[in-house]
């Protein structure tokens, strides 16, 4: 994977990494594993694979998803602190303009992604009501703000 983004062909590789991470989490925690056919649509092929049970796999996949979201927010914050624009961040995240809302710009979509759903209980309980500013774009101290559909002053850069 390069800084410019992962080609579509990498999606299968990334899914396999995630599957292995989920299985590793289940094994490490003593969760239930199952042996299942590799090709479910072809039961006559006698090949199997060890996998997490569906419920244990769901739990581990959700924990992996939450960890990835936290890492994403951390990298977004680091990118802003390093002076990257919201447009660059949106491009790195692979965020297209919303088909349903042609008024949404790529920088706006990146900011919205970073802030999460401002109406969710998680956004309020995790105190995600703030603005990320870099020393380059905002030499003054950042001021707290509540999540809103609008971008911060530095989002349009």
Helices and strands as residue ranges (DSSP letters): H 10-28, E 33-37, E 48-52, H 54-81, H 86-93, H 106-115, H 121-125, G 153-156
